[in-house]
Amino acid sequence: METPTQNDFKNTVAVAKAVLSATASVTATVMVVQSVVGPLVPHEFQDFLFSGIRSFLSRFSNEMTMVIDEYDGINPNELYQAAQVFLPAKQLPSMRRVRVSKPVKEDDLTLAMDQSSAGGYVRWDQTQVGFRVETSQLEQEVRYFELTFHKKHEEVVRKSYSPFVVGEARSMKQEKKTLKLSTARSDHGFAGNYCRK
């Protein structure tokens, strides 16, 4: 094996300088275009334009994204509901932001994922898009999860991971129901002898 010569080192440094210079130029151009286009172009058109650019650039990516909508037509999406239960319980230590609520009839806090969570070779993102219906003053909100992973893991995610998330969420819900039932019995005096003489 040959040791690198001084010319090899100089060539490597020259290539690195060229790449860094090109990256800086592209970044500066994007920032200038964004600052000029931002105030002049409507927000909706900007979203459309940047969505197209992201779509084009994603063709060169090794990542795949599955979109899990809250509803499948008018029916609730079971995988979406499972992700809402599963993610806060399993991903809590790695989350930076967690949405917390306390339902009126419950004693415990409910935790939900706020933005994104990564674990293993998958990344979950929760997105909410609000829009106004033109024929009324009502605002609609579309919620969905994006599950992003390397393309080579597509079959594992589809056949193993997604069913695992649904199964885990079912067992978590069952545990919560069981806990509520046993708590209700002992709190309200239903655990004892039901027949009084």
PyRosetta script that sets phi, psi and omega in degrees:
from pyrosetta import init, pose_from_sequence

init()
pose = pose_from_sequence("METPTQNDFKNTVAVAKAVLSATASVTATVMVVQSVVGPLVPHEFQDFLFSGIRSFLSRFSNEMTMVIDEYDGINPNELYQAAQVFLPAKQLPSMRRVRVSKPVKEDDLTLAMDQSSAGGYVRWDQTQVGFRVETSQLEQEVRYFELTFHKKHEEVVRKSYSPFVVGEARSMKQEKKTLKLSTARSDHGFAGNYCRK")
pose.set_psi(1, 131.8)
pose.set_omega(1, -177.4)
pose.set_phi(2, -84.6)
pose.set_psi(2, 146.8)
pose.set_omega(2, 174.8)
pose.set_phi(3, -84.5)
pose.set_psi(3, 144.5)
pose.set_omega(3, -179.7)
pose.set_phi(4, -64.7)
pose.set_psi(4, 141.7)
pose.set_omega(4, 178.7)
pose.set_phi(5, -91.4)
pose.set_psi(5, 172.5)
pose.set_omega(5, 180.0)
pose.set_phi(6, -67.3)
pose.set_psi(6, -32.0)
pose.set_omega(6, 178.2)
pose.set_phi(7, -66.0)
pose.set_psi(7, -38.0)
pose.set_omega(7, 177.7)
pose.set_phi(8, -61.7)
pose.set_psi(8, -42.3)
pose.set_omega(8, 179.6)
pose.set_phi(9, -64.3)
pose.set_psi(9, -42.2)
pose.set_omega(9, 179.5)
pose.set_phi(10, -64.1)
pose.set_psi(10, -40.5)
pose.set_omega(10, 178.6)
pose.set_phi(11, -64.1)
pose.set_psi(11, -41.5)
pose.set_omega(11, 179.6)
pose.set_phi(12, -63.7)
pose.set_psi(12, -42.8)
pose.set_omega(12, 178.7)
pose.set_phi(13, -65.0)
pose.set_psi(13, -40.7)
pose.set_omega(13, 179.4)
pose.set_phi(14, -63.6)
pose.set_psi(14, -42.0)
pose.set_omega(14, 178.4)
pose.set_phi(15, -65.0)
pose.set_psi(15, -43.4)
pose.set_omega(15, 179.7)
pose.set_phi(16, -62.1)
pose.set_psi(16, -41.2)
pose.set_omega(16, 177.7)
pose.set_phi(17, -62.6)
pose.set_psi(17, -42.0)
pose.set_omega(17, -179.5)
pose.set_phi(18, -64.8)
pose.set_psi(18, -43.1)
pose.set_omega(18, 179.7)
pose.set_phi(19, -65.5)
pose.set_psi(19, -44.3)
pose.set_omega(19, 179.1)
pose.set_phi(20, -63.1)
pose.set_psi(20, -41.2)
pose.set_omega(20, 178.9)
pose.set_phi(21, -64.2)
pose.set_psi(21, -43.1)
pose.set_omega(21, 179.0)
pose.set_phi(22, -65.2)
pose.set_psi(22, -42.1)
pose.set_omega(22, 178.8)
pose.set_phi(23, -62.6)
pose.set_psi(23, -42.9)
pose.set_omega(23, 178.8)
pose.set_phi(24, -64.1)
pose.set_psi(24, -40.5)
pose.set_omega(24, 179.5)
pose.set_phi(25, -64.4)
pose.set_psi(25, -44.6)
pose.set_omega(25, 179.6)
pose.set_phi(26, -64.3)
pose.set_psi(26, -43.0)
pose.set_omega(26, 179.6)
pose.set_phi(27, -62.1)
pose.set_psi(27, -45.5)
pose.set_omega(27, 178.9)
pose.set_phi(28, -62.5)
pose.set_psi(28, -41.1)
pose.set_omega(28, 179.2)
pose.set_phi(29, -62.8)
pose.set_psi(29, -44.7)
pose.set_omega(29, 179.2)
pose.set_phi(30, -61.5)
pose.set_psi(30, -42.3)
pose.set_omega(30, -179.6)
pose.set_phi(31, -65.5)
pose.set_psi(31, -40.8)
pose.set_omega(31, 178.7)
pose.set_phi(32, -65.8)
pose.set_psi(32, -44.9)
pose.set_omega(32, 179.4)
pose.set_phi(33, -62.3)
pose.set_psi(33, -42.9)
pose.set_omega(33, -179.2)
pose.set_phi(34, -64.1)
pose.set_psi(34, -40.8)
pose.set_omega(34, -179.5)
pose.set_phi(35, -70.4)
pose.set_psi(35, -29.7)
pose.set_omega(35, 178.4)
pose.set_phi(36, -80.6)
pose.set_psi(36, -44.3)
pose.set_omega(36, -175.7)
pose.set_phi(37, -73.2)
pose.set_psi(37, -35.2)
pose.set_omega(37, -175.6)
pose.set_phi(38, -47.9)
pose.set_psi(38, -57.1)
pose.set_omega(38, -177.5)
pose.set_phi(39, -73.6)
pose.set_psi(39, -22.7)
pose.set_omega(39, -173.8)
pose.set_phi(40, -91.2)
pose.set_psi(40, -32.9)
pose.set_omega(40, -173.6)
pose.set_phi(41, -99.9)
pose.set_psi(41, 135.7)
pose.set_omega(41, 178.9)
pose.set_phi(42, -57.8)
pose.set_psi(42, 149.8)
pose.set_omega(42, -176.2)
pose.set_phi(43, -59.4)
pose.set_psi(43, -39.8)
pose.set_omega(43, -178.8)
pose.set_phi(44, -62.4)
pose.set_psi(44, -41.6)
pose.set_omega(44, 179.7)
pose.set_phi(45, -68.6)
pose.set_psi(45, -36.9)
pose.set_omega(45, 176.2)
pose.set_phi(46, -60.6)
pose.set_psi(46, -45.3)
pose.set_omega(46, 178.3)
pose.set_phi(47, -59.3)
pose.set_psi(47, -43.7)
pose.set_omega(47, 179.7)
pose.set_phi(48, -62.7)
pose.set_psi(48, -45.5)
pose.set_omega(48, -178.7)
pose.set_phi(49, -64.0)
pose.set_psi(49, -48.8)
pose.set_omega(49, -178.5)
pose.set_phi(50, -69.2)
pose.set_psi(50, -31.4)
pose.set_omega(50, 175.4)
pose.set_phi(51, -63.3)
pose.set_psi(51, -42.0)
pose.set_omega(51, 177.4)
pose.set_phi(52, -63.7)
pose.set_psi(52, -41.2)
pose.set_omega(52, 179.0)
pose.set_phi(53, -65.4)
pose.set_psi(53, -44.5)
pose.set_omega(53, 177.7)
pose.set_phi(54, -61.6)
pose.set_psi(54, -40.2)
pose.set_omega(54, 179.0)
pose.set_phi(55, -62.4)
pose.set_psi(55, -42.9)
pose.set_omega(55, 179.2)
pose.set_phi(56, -64.2)
pose.set_psi(56, -45.4)
pose.set_omega(56, -178.4)
pose.set_phi(57, -69.6)
pose.set_psi(57, -28.3)
pose.set_omega(57, -178.6)
pose.set_phi(58, -69.2)
pose.set_psi(58, -18.3)
pose.set_omega(58, 177.2)
pose.set_phi(59, -64.4)
pose.set_psi(59, -23.7)
pose.set_omega(59, -178.9)
pose.set_phi(60, -95.7)
pose.set_psi(60, 2.7)
pose.set_omega(60, -176.9)
pose.set_phi(61, -91.7)
pose.set_psi(61, 153.5)
pose.set_omega(61, 175.0)
pose.set_phi(62, -91.3)
pose.set_psi(62, 1.6)
pose.set_omega(62, -179.0)
pose.set_phi(63, -90.1)
pose.set_psi(63, 151.4)
pose.set_omega(63, 175.2)
pose.set_phi(64, -125.9)
pose.set_psi(64, 143.8)
pose.set_omega(64, 179.9)
pose.set_phi(65, -124.8)
pose.set_psi(65, 128.4)
pose.set_omega(65, 173.2)
pose.set_phi(66, -102.2)
pose.set_psi(66, 129.5)
pose.set_omega(66, 178.0)
pose.set_phi(67, -98.3)
pose.set_psi(67, 124.6)
pose.set_omega(67, -177.7)
pose.set_phi(68, -113.9)
pose.set_psi(68, 98.2)
pose.set_omega(68, -178.2)
pose.set_phi(69, -72.3)
pose.set_psi(69, 153.7)
pose.set_omega(69, 178.5)
pose.set_phi(70, -65.6)
pose.set_psi(70, -35.9)
pose.set_omega(70, -179.3)
pose.set_phi(71, -124.9)
pose.set_psi(71, 145.8)
pose.set_omega(71, 172.5)
pose.set_phi(72, -107.4)
pose.set_psi(72, 91.4)
pose.set_omega(72, -170.9)
pose.set_phi(73, 73.5)
pose.set_psi(73, -117.9)
pose.set_omega(73, 177.2)
pose.set_phi(74, -103.0)
pose.set_psi(74, -6.4)
pose.set_omega(74, -178.6)
pose.set_phi(75, -91.6)
pose.set_psi(75, 142.0)
pose.set_omega(75, 176.5)
pose.set_phi(76, -64.0)
pose.set_psi(76, 143.8)
pose.set_omega(76, 179.2)
pose.set_phi(77, -87.3)
pose.set_psi(77, 117.8)
pose.set_omega(77, -176.4)
pose.set_phi(78, -62.4)
pose.set_psi(78, -36.9)
pose.set_omega(78, -179.9)
pose.set_phi(79, -67.5)
pose.set_psi(79, -37.2)
pose.set_omega(79, 177.1)
pose.set_phi(80, -62.4)
pose.set_psi(80, -48.2)
pose.set_omega(80, -179.9)
pose.set_phi(81, -62.8)
pose.set_psi(81, -38.3)
pose.set_omega(81, 178.3)
pose.set_phi(82, -64.8)
pose.set_psi(82, -41.0)
pose.set_omega(82, 179.1)
pose.set_phi(83, -63.5)
pose.set_psi(83, -36.5)
pose.set_omega(83, 178.5)
pose.set_phi(84, -63.1)
pose.set_psi(84, -34.5)
pose.set_omega(84, 179.5)
pose.set_phi(85, -81.8)
pose.set_psi(85, -44.2)
pose.set_omega(85, -172.2)
pose.set_phi(86, -70.6)
pose.set_psi(86, -47.1)
pose.set_omega(86, -170.9)
pose.set_phi(87, -62.3)
pose.set_psi(87, -48.7)
pose.set_omega(87, -179.6)
pose.set_phi(88, -61.4)
pose.set_psi(88, -35.3)
pose.set_omega(88, -178.0)
pose.set_phi(89, -72.7)
pose.set_psi(89, -38.3)
pose.set_omega(89, -174.3)
pose.set_phi(90, -93.4)
pose.set_psi(90, -25.0)
pose.set_omega(90, -172.7)
pose.set_phi(91, -108.7)
pose.set_psi(91, 2.6)
pose.set_omega(91, -172.1)
pose.set_phi(92, -52.1)
pose.set_psi(92, -44.0)
pose.set_omega(92, -178.2)
pose.set_phi(93, -62.9)
pose.set_psi(93, -28.9)
pose.set_omega(93, -177.0)
pose.set_phi(94, -91.5)
pose.set_psi(94, -6.9)
pose.set_omega(94, -178.2)
pose.set_phi(95, -81.1)
pose.set_psi(95, 142.7)
pose.set_omega(95, 176.6)
pose.set_phi(96, -92.9)
pose.set_psi(96, -32.8)
pose.set_omega(96, 179.1)
pose.set_phi(97, -128.8)
pose.set_psi(97, 135.2)
pose.set_omega(97, 179.4)
pose.set_phi(98, -130.6)
pose.set_psi(98, 135.4)
pose.set_omega(98, 176.4)
pose.set_phi(99, -86.8)
pose.set_psi(99, 127.7)
pose.set_omega(99, -176.0)
pose.set_phi(100, -121.5)
pose.set_psi(100, 136.3)
pose.set_omega(100, 174.6)
pose.set_phi(101, -144.0)
pose.set_psi(101, 164.1)
pose.set_omega(101, 176.7)
pose.set_phi(102, -133.2)
pose.set_psi(102, 105.3)
pose.set_omega(102, 177.0)
pose.set_phi(103, -61.3)
pose.set_psi(103, 149.0)
pose.set_omega(103, -174.4)
pose.set_phi(104, -58.7)
pose.set_psi(104, -41.9)
pose.set_omega(104, -173.7)
pose.set_phi(105, -90.3)
pose.set_psi(105, 7.6)
pose.set_omega(105, -177.7)
pose.set_phi(106, -118.6)
pose.set_psi(106, 154.0)
pose.set_omega(106, 179.3)
pose.set_phi(107, -89.5)
pose.set_psi(107, -28.5)
pose.set_omega(107, -174.8)
pose.set_phi(108, -93.4)
pose.set_psi(108, 155.9)
pose.set_omega(108, 174.6)
pose.set_phi(109, -78.1)
pose.set_psi(109, 149.3)
pose.set_omega(109, 175.5)
pose.set_phi(110, -105.8)
pose.set_psi(110, 126.7)
pose.set_omega(110, 180.0)
pose.set_phi(111, -104.9)
pose.set_psi(111, 141.7)
pose.set_omega(111, 177.9)
pose.set_phi(112, -140.4)
pose.set_psi(112, 152.0)
pose.set_omega(112, 178.3)
pose.set_phi(113, -70.2)
pose.set_psi(113, 135.1)
pose.set_omega(113, -178.4)
pose.set_phi(114, -90.1)
pose.set_psi(114, -55.2)
pose.set_omega(114, -177.2)
pose.set_phi(115, -125.2)
pose.set_psi(115, -73.4)
pose.set_omega(115, -177.3)
pose.set_phi(116, -141.4)
pose.set_psi(116, 159.5)
pose.set_omega(116, -177.7)
pose.set_phi(117, -150.4)
pose.set_psi(117, 136.6)
pose.set_omega(117, 178.9)
pose.set_phi(118, -121.5)
pose.set_psi(118, 140.7)
pose.set_omega(118, 177.8)
pose.set_phi(119, -156.0)
pose.set_psi(119, 127.7)
pose.set_omega(119, -179.6)
pose.set_phi(120, 63.7)
pose.set_psi(120, -126.9)
pose.set_omega(120, -178.0)
pose.set_phi(121, -107.3)
pose.set_psi(121, 17.7)
pose.set_omega(121, 176.8)
pose.set_phi(122, -123.8)
pose.set_psi(122, 155.0)
pose.set_omega(122, 175.4)
pose.set_phi(123, -131.4)
pose.set_psi(123, 129.4)
pose.set_omega(123, 177.5)
pose.set_phi(124, -103.6)
pose.set_psi(124, 135.6)
pose.set_omega(124, 172.3)
pose.set_phi(125, -128.0)
pose.set_psi(125, 134.5)
pose.set_omega(125, 175.6)
pose.set_phi(126, -106.0)
pose.set_psi(126, 131.6)
pose.set_omega(126, -175.6)
pose.set_phi(127, -128.3)
pose.set_psi(127, 141.6)
pose.set_omega(127, 173.9)
pose.set_phi(128, -127.8)
pose.set_psi(128, 127.8)
pose.set_omega(128, 179.3)
pose.set_phi(129, -120.7)
pose.set_psi(129, 120.4)
pose.set_omega(129, 177.9)
pose.set_phi(130, -102.3)
pose.set_psi(130, 143.5)
pose.set_omega(130, 176.2)
pose.set_phi(131, -150.2)
pose.set_psi(131, 155.3)
pose.set_omega(131, -179.3)
pose.set_phi(132, -99.6)
pose.set_psi(132, 132.0)
pose.set_omega(132, 177.2)
pose.set_phi(133, -77.5)
pose.set_psi(133, 128.5)
pose.set_omega(133, -173.9)
pose.set_phi(134, -62.6)
pose.set_psi(134, -32.7)
pose.set_omega(134, -175.4)
pose.set_phi(135, -82.5)
pose.set_psi(135, -7.2)
pose.set_omega(135, -179.9)
pose.set_phi(136, -145.7)
pose.set_psi(136, 176.0)
pose.set_omega(136, 178.3)
pose.set_phi(137, -91.0)
pose.set_psi(137, 4.3)
pose.set_omega(137, -177.7)
pose.set_phi(138, -75.1)
pose.set_psi(138, 143.3)
pose.set_omega(138, 173.3)
pose.set_phi(139, -104.4)
pose.set_psi(139, 130.9)
pose.set_omega(139, 177.1)
pose.set_phi(140, -98.5)
pose.set_psi(140, 154.0)
pose.set_omega(140, 175.9)
pose.set_phi(141, -134.3)
pose.set_psi(141, 127.8)
pose.set_omega(141, 177.7)
pose.set_phi(142, -107.8)
pose.set_psi(142, 126.4)
pose.set_omega(142, -180.0)
pose.set_phi(143, -118.2)
pose.set_psi(143, 141.7)
pose.set_omega(143, 177.7)
pose.set_phi(144, -158.2)
pose.set_psi(144, 158.9)
pose.set_omega(144, 172.8)
pose.set_phi(145, -103.3)
pose.set_psi(145, 147.3)
pose.set_omega(145, 169.7)
pose.set_phi(146, -115.3)
pose.set_psi(146, 123.7)
pose.set_omega(146, 178.4)
pose.set_phi(147, -107.1)
pose.set_psi(147, 111.0)
pose.set_omega(147, -174.9)
pose.set_phi(148, -111.2)
pose.set_psi(148, 137.8)
pose.set_omega(148, -177.6)
pose.set_phi(149, -159.0)
pose.set_psi(149, 168.6)
pose.set_omega(149, 178.0)
pose.set_phi(150, -69.4)
pose.set_psi(150, 142.3)
pose.set_omega(150, -177.1)
pose.set_phi(151, -57.0)
pose.set_psi(151, -30.2)
pose.set_omega(151, -177.7)
pose.set_phi(152, -70.0)
pose.set_psi(152, -15.1)
pose.set_omega(152, 179.3)
pose.set_phi(153, -97.1)
pose.set_psi(153, 8.5)
pose.set_omega(153, -173.5)
pose.set_phi(154, -57.5)
pose.set_psi(154, -45.5)
pose.set_omega(154, -177.8)
pose.set_phi(155, -67.4)
pose.set_psi(155, -40.3)
pose.set_omega(155, 179.0)
pose.set_phi(156, -63.7)
pose.set_psi(156, -43.5)
pose.set_omega(156, 180.0)
pose.set_phi(157, -64.7)
pose.set_psi(157, -43.9)
pose.set_omega(157, -176.7)
pose.set_phi(158, -70.0)
pose.set_psi(158, -44.0)
pose.set_omega(158, -172.9)
pose.set_phi(159, -93.3)
pose.set_psi(159, -25.3)
pose.set_omega(159, -176.0)
pose.set_phi(160, -116.5)
pose.set_psi(160, -52.2)
pose.set_omega(160, -172.3)
pose.set_phi(161, -68.1)
pose.set_psi(161, -47.0)
pose.set_omega(161, -179.1)
pose.set_phi(162, -61.2)
pose.set_psi(162, -48.5)
pose.set_omega(162, 175.6)
pose.set_phi(163, -61.5)
pose.set_psi(163, -33.8)
pose.set_omega(163, 177.1)
pose.set_phi(164, -61.6)
pose.set_psi(164, -44.7)
pose.set_omega(164, 179.6)
pose.set_phi(165, -60.8)
pose.set_psi(165, -44.6)
pose.set_omega(165, 179.6)
pose.set_phi(166, -63.2)
pose.set_psi(166, -45.2)
pose.set_omega(166, 179.7)
pose.set_phi(167, -63.2)
pose.set_psi(167, -44.5)
pose.set_omega(167, 178.9)
pose.set_phi(168, -62.6)
pose.set_psi(168, -41.4)
pose.set_omega(168, 179.7)
pose.set_phi(169, -63.9)
pose.set_psi(169, -40.1)
pose.set_omega(169, 177.6)
pose.set_phi(170, -60.8)
pose.set_psi(170, -46.3)
pose.set_omega(170, -178.6)
pose.set_phi(171, -67.6)
pose.set_psi(171, -34.8)
pose.set_omega(171, 176.8)
pose.set_phi(172, -64.7)
pose.set_psi(172, -42.7)
pose.set_omega(172, 177.8)
pose.set_phi(173, -63.2)
pose.set_psi(173, -40.9)
pose.set_omega(173, 179.7)
pose.set_phi(174, -63.9)
pose.set_psi(174, -41.4)
pose.set_omega(174, 177.4)
pose.set_phi(175, -61.3)
pose.set_psi(175, -41.5)
pose.set_omega(175, -179.9)
pose.set_phi(176, -65.4)
pose.set_psi(176, -40.7)
pose.set_omega(176, 177.6)
pose.set_phi(177, -63.3)
pose.set_psi(177, -44.3)
pose.set_omega(177, -179.7)
pose.set_phi(178, -62.3)
pose.set_psi(178, -43.6)
pose.set_omega(178, 178.8)
pose.set_phi(179, -62.0)
pose.set_psi(179, -42.8)
pose.set_omega(179, 179.4)
pose.set_phi(180, -64.2)
pose.set_psi(180, -41.9)
pose.set_omega(180, -179.7)
pose.set_phi(181, -63.2)
pose.set_psi(181, -46.2)
pose.set_omega(181, -178.6)
pose.set_phi(182, -68.7)
pose.set_psi(182, -34.4)
pose.set_omega(182, 177.5)
pose.set_phi(183, -67.8)
pose.set_psi(183, -42.7)
pose.set_omega(183, -179.6)
pose.set_phi(184, -63.5)
pose.set_psi(184, -39.6)
pose.set_omega(184, 179.8)
pose.set_phi(185, -64.0)
pose.set_psi(185, -47.4)
pose.set_omega(185, -176.2)
pose.set_phi(186, -75.8)
pose.set_psi(186, -31.8)
pose.set_omega(186, -179.5)
pose.set_phi(187, -72.2)
pose.set_psi(187, -34.2)
pose.set_omega(187, -173.4)
pose.set_phi(188, -106.5)
pose.set_psi(188, 13.1)
pose.set_omega(188, 174.4)
pose.set_phi(189, 75.8)
pose.set_psi(189, 22.4)
pose.set_omega(189, -178.5)
pose.set_phi(190, -92.5)
pose.set_psi(190, -0.9)
pose.set_omega(190, -173.7)
pose.set_phi(191, -84.5)
pose.set_psi(191, -12.6)
pose.set_omega(191, -174.9)
pose.set_phi(192, -89.0)
pose.set_psi(192, -156.2)
pose.set_omega(192, -179.7)
pose.set_phi(193, -73.1)
pose.set_psi(193, 125.5)
pose.set_omega(193, -175.5)
pose.set_phi(194, -81.1)
pose.set_psi(194, -22.8)
pose.set_omega(194, -176.1)
pose.set_phi(195, -98.0)
pose.set_psi(195, 124.2)
pose.set_omega(195, 175.8)
pose.set_phi(196, -110.2)
pose.set_psi(196, 137.7)
pose.set_omega(196, -179.6)
pose.set_phi(197, -111.9)
pose.dump_pdb("model.pdb")
